[in-house]
Amino acid sequence: MNPSLDQNPTSPPTPWQIRKEIKELVMQDLVGPARGEKEEVFDTLSPNLRVKDRYLTGILAPSEAEILPEEMETREFGGDYGEEDELDDGLIPPSGSYMPSSMGFTCSVHKDTKELILKASWGQYKREDSSVEKDEKGKPIRVWKRYPRGGTQKILLQEGPIARFSPDSRQPQVYVQGRVRKLDDLWFISVFLINGQKEKDRKKDESWLFQTRLELSSADGSSPFCSHSYSLNPEVFPLAEYQEERSMDMLYRNYVQFAVGHGVSVGSKADPQNPKRAKAIFTQAIPFYEVPLTQPPTHKDRPGLDEILLDMKVLAEEEKSKVLSSLERLPSLYQDWIQEQRKRLNGSNEDLEDFKKEGKENLDRCEQACQRIQEGIDILKQNHVAYAAFQFMNQAMALQRTHSLYAQKRRKDPKIIFASVDQPQNRRWYPFQLAFILMNLASLADLHHGDRTDEDRAVADLLWFPTGGGKTEAYLGLAAYAMAIRRLQGELEGRSGEEGVAVLMRYTLRVLTLQQFQRASALICACEKIRRDGVKKGDLKWGKEPFRIGLWLGGSTTPNHNADSHEWLKRQRGGQEFRESSPHQITFCPWCGSEIHPGKHIEVETYKNGRCRTLIFCGDPTGECLFSQRNSPKEGLPILVVDEEIYRRLPSLLIATVDKFAQMPWNGKTQMLFGYITGKCKRHGFRSPEIEDSDSHPAKKKFGLEKDKTILKSPLRPPDLIIQDELHLISGPLGSMVGLYETAVNGLSSWSYQDKKVFPKIIA
C-alpha cells in the first residue's frame, strides 16, 4: 500500500488519496519501474519475457532496431512536430524502426537567462542471474536487472547547436543534443535524448532505454521559463480553422503552455508566486491533467434562477400560464448575462484587448442561442401538441430520475420506500439542460424547420460539458419529447408516427453503451407507464404500440437471432457454460432495482411455438413491480436485446455502437430501422423482403396463439432524432469510417412531407 494511505488506519482514505494512488500504480505498471529503481523483471510463466513487452511506453529503441511485422500491428508510436518548431535541420537522426529512438521538447526562457541545468535519466536492463529469485533446484533464475542511468549537464544559452554529449559514460551512444535560437526577448531551446546504440543480436533489450526522462531547470533556482505560444498566420490556415483557433486562444488565454513535446508529452513545475512562469520543464511518458469539477449555476450563483420552475413534476402538472411565465425568465436572464459580457469586452480589460473580434463573434452566437430558446417557448405557447409533448417529457423524466435513484438505493436497502426518493431535489433540471431542450423543440415540433429541411445549413447542436455534468439527462429529455410529439402527430403522408424507431442514440464504445442503456431503459419504462395508465382510462393518445428500447450491438455481445437466445437460455438452465452472446445485459430492474437472474427471469418464445420474443422480466419477488411477470406477462420489461427482434419490433429508442452500422451494405434488414417495411405480422412483427416468414399462421391453442396473417403496411416514419453521444471519441480511422456511413444514415433517415424532404435532427 501507498504509505500516504496508511497514516491514519482508523479513517478511510479520501477520494483524492485513492485517485493519487491509482495514478501512481498505473504509471508504475505502464512505464515502470514497478518494483523500484533496481528491480528485476521476470515472469515464471513466461521465462523469455522481454522488458519491452512488460512496459508499454517511455521507451526509446536503438536507432537501428528491427521490428517484427506482428509488433508493427500492435504498436503505434510517433509524434507530430509543429511547423513552428523547424526541427528538420538534422538534429534528430532517422530511426530505422517504427519505434522512436529519440524524444524531447522545445521551451522558451527570458533573454537574461545565462544557463540551464539539463538532467537526463533512464533505466537499462541487463539479462543476469537474479539476486533474489531461485528455481525449484535452488539456482538463481535468469531475470532482467534494472540499472539506473543518466546524468546532469549545464547548458549555456548562446545562439546555435547544443554540442552533443553523453549524460552517462556507461552508455556513450546515448546522448543529448539540441539547438538554441533567439527570437525577440526570448531564448528558444530544443533538446532531445537520443538512443544511438545498435541493437544487439542477443539480449536485445540491453540496448533499449526504459523510463526515459528529460528535465530542464534553472541554475539559480529562479523561474525563467515563459509561456510558449505562437501566432497563427491567417494566410496559411483555412479560414474556418483559423477562426476556431483564435476563439480557442481567447477562451484559454489564461492557460499557460510552457513547452511543446516532440514524441512525448511535457509537464512543468510552475512558480507558486507567478503561475505564468515555471521553475522546471520535464517530459512525461503518460500525460495527465486534473479536470476541475464543473457545476451548473444555481440561484445562489445567479439571482433570478430561483424564479424558474425546474421541478420536472411541477412542469408536467402546473398550469400552462405559470409554466410559460416561468420559462420566459430563462432567455431573459441569459440576455442579461450576455449584456454583462459585452460590457466586459468593451471595457478596459487588458487580457481581452487582442480578442475583440472573437469576443463579439462568440457573443453573437450566444444571442442566436438565446433567440432559439425563446423560439422554443413560443412554440409551446402556440402549439398545443408541442406543449402536450413537453408535459409528457417532464412527467417521464421525473419518473426516470426518481425510479433510477430508487432502484439504486433499493439494491442496498430493500426496505426503502419510493416516497422517500420522490422529492423535488431529485427531479430537477439544471438550467442549461432546460435551455438546451428549449433550443431544439422547434426542430422536433415543426417538420419544415430549417434544421430538418435545409440540408446544407441545418445546425447539429453540440452540448459541450464535462463528464458527469448532466449531458445525458438533456439528451434523454429531448428523446422523450421526440417520441411523444411523433405519436401525437399521428400518421403523416401515410407514415405511422406511433410505430418505428423515433430516436437513434449512438456511442463509440460498448462499455459506454451498456452504462447508458440502464439509464435510458428507466426512461422507456417511465414512458410505457404513462402510456399504460392512459390506456386504462381509455386515453389512447400515446398509442397502442408499447414504448420499447433496443440495444443493437455486435454478435459477440448480444444475440443476432432468437434461436441464439433460446440456445443460451437452455444452456443457462442446464448449468452449462456459454461464452457467446447473451440476452442478459441488465442485472437489475431499472424501475425498482430487483435483481434479474438469467435462469429465472428471462423467457424465450420460439418462432415455431410463440412470438419469436426474448422476454426479460423484473425479478421482484413480490410481483408488485409494473414489469414483473405477474403484471406484464406478455411484455416484461420494454427491452429488446436480440437483433432479429429489434428489426421486427422496432423499438422507439434504439441504442447502438457506431461500428454496428458497418453492416448496412450487406444486411438488408437494417433498412427496417429507418422505416422501410412492407407489412406486419401480428404474431411476429414487421416484415421486409429480407425477412423469411409465412404470410399466414394457423392457430395453436396449446401455446395460446390465434390464427394470424401478414397485413400490408406503408413505410414508417424514419428516426426524427439522432443523438451522437461522446462525439469526441470519434477520431482517426474510426472517424473516417463513421463519416462515410453518416451520409447513408442521413439519406435513409430522410422522407418527403408536403413536397419537402425532411431529415432527422442531430444533436451530440
C-alpha positions, -999 to 999 in steps of 0.1 A, spaced: 0 0 0 10 36 -5 23 49 29 2 81 24 -29 60 27 -18 42 59 -10 72 81 -43 70 99 -57 35 97 -88 44 117 -101 67 90 -108 57 54 -87 73 26 -101 103 9 -112 100 -28 -82 123 -37 -58 99 -19 -72 69 -37 -71 87 -71 -34 96 -65 -25 61 -56 -43 47 -87 -25 72 -109 9 61 -94 0 24 -98 -9 30 -135 23 49 -141 43 21 -125 26 -6 -144 28 11 -179 61 30 -176 79 14 -147 98 6 -127 71 -13 -109 94 -28 -82 118 1 -75 149 16 -91 168 -17 -90 140 -41 -99 142 -74 -115 118 -82 -144 107 -118 -148 77 -140 -153 77 -176 -141 51 -185 -166 70 -168 -195 107 -172 -189 115 -154 -222 96 -123 -213 112 -92 -227 112 -58 -209 96 -41 -239 67 -65 -235 64 -57 -198 64 -19 -202 45 -1 -229 56 35 -230 85 57 -220 108 36 -243 135 46 -268 145 19 -292 181 16 -306 184 36 -338 186 5 -359 162 -17 -341 144 -44 -361 106 -45 -355 88 -77 -364 57 -74 -386 34 -87 -358 48 -60 -335 40 -33 -360 4 -43 -360 0 -39 -322 21 -8 -316 16 28 -326 43 53 -319 54 87 -332 50 124 -325 40 154 -346 64 183 -348 46 216 -353 55 237 -382 68 264 -359 94 241 -344 115 239 -376 132 207 -365 142 195 -399 178 206 -396 194 172 -388 190 174 -350 172 141 -349 187 110 -366 163 89 -386 151 58 -368 151 25 -388 121 12 -369 86 21 -361 97 27 -325 110 61 -316 147 64 -309 145 100 -297 123 123 -277 125 159 -264 108 192 -262 111 229 -271 106 256 -245 114 293 -240 132 314 -213 138 351 -208 168 366 -227 185 374 -194 189 337 -185 225 326 -189 224 289 -183 201 260 -175 206 226 -159 197 196 -180 191 163 -163 185 130 -183 176 97 -168 166 62 -179 168 26 -170 190 0 -186 180 -37 -182 206 -65 -184 200 -102 -186 216 -117 -155 211 -142 -127 186 -130 -101 199 -119 -67 167 -130 -50 146 -154 -71 155 -191 -74 141 -220 -93 129 -253 -78 165 -266 -76 177 -235 -57 195 -220 -86 191 -183 -94 167 -177 -123 175 -155 -153 160 -121 -150 162 -86 -164 180 -64 -138 175 -27 -139 204 -3 -136 196 34 -132 214 55 -158 217 93 -166 234 124 -156 234 162 -154 249 189 -176 249 227 -178 235 243 -209 250 277 -218 225 298 -237 240 311 -269 228 310 -305 235 278 -323 235 240 -318 239 224 -284 270 203 -286 263 166 -284 271 150 -250 265 117 -233 249 120 -198 262 86 -187 297 72 -197 284 37 -193 262 41 -224 282 66 -245 259 61 -276 230 75 -256 234 112 -260 217 146 -258 218 173 -284 197 203 -294 197 239 -305 193 274 -290 176 302 -310 170 338 -301 137 355 -310 128 389 -297 133 388 -259 133 350 -256 157 321 -259 140 291 -276 157 258 -265 151 224 -282 167 194 -265 165 157 -274 175 125 -257 187 101 -285 194 64 -283 222 60 -309 230 24 -299 228 -5 -323 206 -34 -313 225 -65 -301 219 -98 -318 212 -113 -284 199 -98 -252 183 -71 -274 166 -53 -246 200 -43 -232 203 -16 -259 167 -3 -253 161 26 -229 132 25 -205 116 51 -182 133 78 -202 131 114 -188 145 148 -197 143 179 -174 155 215 -178 157 237 -147 172 270 -138 208 270 -124 200 296 -97 166 284 -85 147 311 -103 117 307 -126 130 315 -161 105 295 -183 79 316 -201 47 309 -219 54 290 -252 30 304 -277 29 313 -314 8 335 -337 -14 319 -363 -9 331 -399 -44 336 -414 -29 332 -449 -17 297 -441 -47 283 -422 -81 277 -437 -105 305 -426 -128 282 -405 -98 266 -388 -81 300 -381 -113 314 -366 -118 284 -344 -82 285 -332 -85 322 -324 -117 316 -305 -99 288 -285 -70 311 -278 -94 337 -263 -112 311 -242 -80 296 -229 -59 328 -228 -51 324 -191 -39 288 -195 -1 288 -199 18 264 -222 54 263 -212 67 238 -238 59 216 -268 68 179 -266 83 160 -295 74 124 -294 64 128 -258 42 150 -235 57 176 -212 49 188 -177 61 218 -157 67 230 -122 50 263 -120 62 291 -98 36 294 -70 41 331 -68 38 337 -106 18 310 -124 29 324 -158 65 313 -150 79 279 -143 109 266 -124 114 234 -145 102 216 -176 102 178 -179 90 150 -201 61 128 -192 56 94 -209 19 95 -199 2 129 -199 -23 136 -172 -45 166 -164 -68 173 -135 -101 184 -148 -118 208 -123 -153 199 -113 -179 219 -133 -211 226 -115 -240 243 -133 -250 276 -116 -280 278 -93 -299 307 -78 -272 311 -52 -248 319 -81 -271 338 -103 -300 358 -87 -333 351 -106 -327 315 -113 -350 306 -84 -379 322 -103 -376 294 -130 -396 262 -124 -371 234 -126 -390 206 -109 -399 182 -137 -431 170 -119 -443 206 -114 -435 214 -151 -457 185 -161 -486 193 -138 -487 231 -132 -510 254 -151 -497 263 -186 -496 300 -180 -475 297 -149 -451 273 -167 -447 296 -197 -442 326 -175 -415 308 -156 -397 297 -187 -396 332 -200 -372 341 -173 -346 317 -188 -339 337 -220 -343 370 -200 -316 360 -175 -294 347 -203 -298 380 -222 -288 399 -190 -256 378 -188 -248 384 -225 -250 422 -220 -227 419 -190 -202 401 -211 -205 428 -239 -197 455 -213 -167 434 -201 -155 430 -237 -158 467 -245 -142 478 -212 -105 482 -204 -99 446 -196 -63 441 -209 -65 403 -214 -93 407 -240 -77 436 -259 -64 412 -286 -97 393 -289 -123 420 -295 -134 404 -328 -135 369 -315 -153 380 -283 -180 398 -304 -185 367 -326 -189 344 -296 -214 367 -280 -233 370 -313 -236 332 -312 -249 335 -276 -276 359 -289 -286 333 -315 -289 306 -288 -310 330 -267 -333 336 -297 -337 298 -302 -346 293 -265 -373 320 -270 -384 302 -302 -389 270 -282 -410 288 -257 -431 305 -284 -438 270 -299 -451 259 -266 -474 289 -264 -488 285 -299 -489 247 -305 -510 227 -280 -495 194 -294 -460 207 -287 -470 216 -252 -486 182 -245 -453 166 -256 -435 189 -233 -457 178 -204 -451 142 -213 -414 147 -214 -413 163 -180 -435 136 -165 -414 108 -180 -381 124 -169 -394 129 -133 -403 92 -132 -370 83 -148 -349 103 -123 -368 91 -92 -371 55 -102 -334 53 -112 -324 66 -78 -350 44 -61 -336 13 -79 -301 22 -69 -309 27 -33 -332 -3 -31 -303 -26 -41 -286 -16 -9 -317 -12 13 -347 -34 2 -369 -16 28 -367 18 13 -400 33 1 -404 52 -31 -419 83 -14 -386 90 3 -369 94 -31 -398 111 -49 -386 146 -37 -382 178 -56 -344 179 -53 -342 145 -71 -362 155 -102 -349 190 -111 -335 202 -143 -303 222 -144 -310 255 -162 -286 246 -191 -304 213 -196 -338 230 -199 -323 257 -222 -308 231 -245 -341 213 -247 -360 245 -255 -334 254 -282 -343 222 -300 -381 220 -295 -389 239 -327 -370 215 -349 -388 185 -335 -423 201 -334 -421 216 -369 -410 192 -396 -404 221 -420 -380 237 -396 -347 247 -412 -328 222 -392 -349 195 -408 -352 206 -444 -321 227 -452 -295 200 -457 -267 225 -463 -274 250 -434 -290 227 -408 -275 230 -374 -262 200 -355 -264 211 -319 -234 201 -296 -238 201 -259 -203 206 -246 -200 198 -209 -176 177 -188 -184 141 -180 -208 138 -151 -223 173 -156 -257 162 -169 -254 159 -207 -272 125 -208 -302 139 -189 -306 166 -215 -303 140 -243 -329 118 -227 -353 147 -222 -351 155 -259 -355 118 -267 -387 117 -246 -400 148 -263 -393 134 -298 -410 101 -290 -441 119 -276 -447 145 -303 -442 119 -330 -471 99 -316 -492 129 -311 -487 140 -347 -501 106 -358 -499 94 -394 -484 118 -419 -482 111 -456 -493 76 -449 -464 70 -425 -471 60 -389 -456 80 -361 -467 55 -334 -445 27 -348 -409 26 -359 -376 39 -344 -381 75 -333 -347 81 -317 -313 67 -327 -287 70 -299 -251 61 -309 -220 55 -289 -184 47 -298 -176 22 -271 -197 -7 -259 -189 -2 -223 -203 34 -226 -233 20 -244 -241 -5 -217 -237 21 -190 -262 45 -206 -286 17 -216 -296 12 -179 -305 49 -176 -323 50 -209 -342 19 -200 -356 36 -170 -369 64 -192 -386 39 -215 -402 22 -185 -415 57 -175 -429 63 -210 -445 29 -210 -461 35 -176 -476 68 -188 -490 50 -219 -504 21 -200 -521 44 -174 -537 63 -203 -550 31 -220 -566 21 -187 -585 54 -187 -594 50 -224 -569 76 -234 -551 63 -265 -531 94 -275 -498 77 -266 -508 48 -288 -514 11 -286 -478 1 -295 -456 -2 -264 -427 22 -259 -396 0 -262 -358 4 -261 -334 -17 -282 -298 -25 -277 -281 -30 -311 -246 -43 -305 -222 -68 -321 -229 -105 -322 -202 -111 -296 -222 -92 -270 -259 -96 -278 -276 -124 -298 -282 -119 -335 -311 -143 -337 -339 -155 -314 -325 -191 -318 -292 -179 -303 -311 -165 -273 -330 -198 -270 -298 -218 -270 -282 -195 -244 -312 -200 -221 -312 -238 -225 -275 -239 -215 -280 -214 -187 -307 -236 -171 -287 -267 -178 -257 -253 -159 -236 -253 -190 -210 -226 -197 -219 -204 -226 -194 -177 -236 -212 -165 -267 -235 -135 -268 -261 -131 -241 -295 -115 -237 -287 -109 -200 -275 -73 -205 -291 -58 -174 -287 -74 -140 -312 -52 -121 -346 -39 -129 -342 -2 -140 -376 5 -125 -374 -9 -90 -338 -23 -86 -348 -60 -81 -322 -85 -93 -327 -101 -127 -315 -137 -126 -307 -151 -160 -321 -185 -154 -353 -173 -137 -363 -140 -152 -356 -145 -189 -380 -164 -212 -377 -171 -249 -406 -178 -272 -395 -195 -304 -407 -187 -339 -425 -220 -342 -443 -221 -309 -445 -185 -300 -440 -149 -310 -402 -151 -315 -396 -130 -284 -369 -128 -257 -387 -115 -227 -368 -100 -197 -389 -98 -165 -383 -78 -133 -372 -102 -106 -393 -85 -79 -402 -115 -55 -435 -98 -45 -445 -93 -81 -455 -57 -74 -432 -41 -100 -451 -29 -131 -427 -50 -152 -428 -83 -132 -441 -115 -148 -473 -110 -128 -481 -75 -140 -466 -77 -175 -468 -114 -186 -467 -107 -224 -441 -80 -225 -420 -79 -193 -395 -50 -193 -398 -30 -226 -363 -40 -236 -351 -57 -268 -316 -71 -270 -318 -96 -299 -311 -82 -334 -338 -102 -350 -364 -89 -325 -352 -53 -329 -358 -55 -367 -393 -70 -362 -405 -50 -332 -387 -17 -340 -381 0 -306 -390 37 -301 -354 43 -289 -325 24 -303 -291 25 -287 -262 13 -308 -225 15 -313 -213 33 -344 -194 2 -358 -227 -17 -360 -238 5 -389 -209 -10 -410 -232 -40 -418 -258 -18 -436 -245 -27 -472 -249 -64 -468 -276 -68 -441 -309 -57 -458 -328 -60 -426 -312 -28 -413 -334 -8 -436 -363 -16 -413 -347 6 -386 -353 35 -410 -390 26 -416 -386 6 -448 -411 -22 -441 -437 -39 -463 -461 -55 -438 -467 -66 -403 -475 -100 -388 -494 -96 -356 -476 -126 -341 -440 -120 -352 -438 -83 -360 -428 -62 -390 -417 -77 -423 -395 -66 -452 -383 -85 -483 -353 -98 -463 -375 -114 -436 -383 -150 -440 -419 -155 -428 -452 -171 -439 -480 -149 -450 -503 -167 -426 -501 -188 -394 -526 -213 -381 -539 -211 -345 -520 -230 -318 -543 -232 -288 -516 -251 -269 -495 -220 -269 -523 -195 -268 -518 -184 -304 -546 -173 -326 -548 -176 -364 -528 -148 -379 -517 -133 -413 -495 -106 -426 -511 -72 -432 -496 -50 -459 -483 -17 -445 -468 15 -458 -433 26 -448 -430 41 -413 -415 74 -403 -377 72 -401 -359 84 -369 -367 120 -361 -337 125 -337 -302 112 -339 -281 115 -308 -243 110 -311 -230 108 -275 -193 110 -267 -187 126 -301 -151 135 -291 -142 98 -292 -149 96 -329 -115 105 -344 -88 90 -366 -97 59 -387 -130 54 -367 -140 90 -376 -133 83 -413 -155 52 -412 -183 69 -393 -182 98 -417 -187 75 -447 -217 58 -432 -231 91 -419 -241 100 -455 -260 68 -458 -277 71 -424 -288 107 -432 -302 96 -466 -321 66 -451 -335 88 -423 -350 113 -448 -385 113 -462 -409 135 -480 -436 156 -462 -458 181 -481 -433 180 -510 -403 189 -488 -375 165 -480 -373 161 -442 -341 150 -424 -336 140 -388 -325 165 -361 -289 157 -350 -275 165 -315 -243 155 -299 
